[in-house]
């Protein structure tokens, strides 16, 4: 059990050498844009394939510098919530 936890922390999930979440975000934005542009404007998909490849290369380079970017994005999403403060003070106070 301990080895599995250490392996998950030491080796975050990757897709084609890039961090999981940024790669999925990149593909989920660029593929629909590509298909809409092909259908609406009859554009050449080579432009979009080059764009996807360049963006993925940038994500891979950034992922080599910061391999836990997926975990950081998930943690940001969980902590960036509006809270109801009991007392009128600035900032988020995580209290009921």
C-alpha positions as CSV (number, residue, x, y, z in Angstrom):
1,X,0.0,0.0,0.0
2,X,2.7,2.4,0.9
3,X,4.6,1.8,-2.3
4,X,1.5,2.6,-4.4
5,X,1.0,5.9,-2.6
6,X,4.7,6.9,-3.1
7,X,4.5,5.9,-6.8
8,X,1.4,8.0,-7.4
9,X,3.0,11.0,-5.7
10,X,6.4,10.6,-7.4
11,X,5.0,9.8,-10.9
12,X,1.9,11.9,-11.6
13,X,-0.3,10.7,-14.6
14,X,0.8,11.7,-18.1
15,X,-0.5,11.6,-21.6
16,X,2.1,11.6,-24.3
17,X,4.8,12.9,-21.9
18,X,2.5,15.8,-20.7
19,X,0.6,16.3,-17.4
20,X,-2.8,14.8,-17.6
21,X,-5.1,17.7,-16.9
22,X,-3.5,20.5,-19.0
23,X,-3.3,18.1,-22.0
24,X,-7.0,17.2,-21.6
25,X,-7.9,20.8,-21.3
26,X,-5.9,21.6,-24.5
27,X,-7.4,18.8,-26.5
28,X,-11.0,19.5,-25.2
29,X,-10.7,23.1,-26.4
30,X,-8.8,22.7,-29.7
31,X,-10.6,19.7,-31.2
32,X,-14.1,21.2,-31.1
33,X,-12.7,24.5,-32.4
34,X,-11.0,22.5,-35.2
35,X,-14.2,20.7,-36.2
36,X,-16.3,23.8,-36.0
37,X,-13.9,25.7,-38.2
38,X,-13.7,22.8,-40.7
39,X,-17.5,22.6,-40.9
40,X,-18.3,26.4,-40.9
41,X,-15.4,27.9,-42.9
42,X,-14.0,24.8,-44.7
43,X,-10.6,25.4,-43.2
44,X,-7.6,23.2,-43.6
45,X,-7.1,21.0,-40.5
46,X,-3.3,21.2,-40.9
47,X,-3.3,24.6,-39.2
48,X,-5.1,23.2,-36.2
49,X,-2.9,20.1,-36.0
50,X,0.1,22.3,-35.9
51,X,-1.5,24.4,-33.2
52,X,-2.3,21.3,-31.1
53,X,1.2,20.0,-31.6
54,X,2.8,23.4,-30.5
55,X,0.5,23.8,-27.5
56,X,1.2,20.2,-26.5
57,X,5.0,20.8,-26.8
58,X,4.6,23.8,-24.6
59,X,2.7,21.8,-22.0
60,X,5.3,19.0,-22.1
61,X,8.1,21.6,-21.5
62,X,6.2,23.2,-18.6
63,X,5.3,19.7,-17.2
64,X,9.0,18.8,-17.1
65,X,9.6,21.9,-15.0
66,X,6.4,21.4,-12.8
67,X,5.2,17.8,-13.0
68,X,2.5,18.2,-10.4
69,X,0.6,21.0,-12.3
70,X,-2.5,18.7,-12.6
71,X,-2.7,18.3,-8.8
72,X,-2.2,22.1,-8.4
73,X,-5.1,22.8,-10.8
74,X,-7.3,20.3,-8.9
75,X,-6.4,21.9,-5.5
76,X,-7.1,25.4,-6.8
77,X,-10.6,24.2,-7.9
78,X,-11.3,22.8,-4.5
79,X,-10.1,25.7,-2.5
80,X,-11.4,28.6,-4.7
81,X,-14.9,28.6,-3.2
82,X,-17.0,31.4,-1.7
83,X,-17.5,30.9,2.0
84,X,-19.9,32.4,4.4
85,X,-17.9,34.1,7.1
86,X,-19.4,34.4,10.6
87,X,-17.8,37.7,11.2
88,X,-17.4,40.5,8.6
89,X,-13.7,40.2,7.7
90,X,-11.8,40.2,4.5
91,X,-10.7,37.0,2.8
92,X,-12.0,33.4,3.0
93,X,-12.3,31.9,6.4
94,X,-13.0,28.2,6.2
95,X,-15.3,27.9,9.2
96,X,-19.0,26.9,9.3
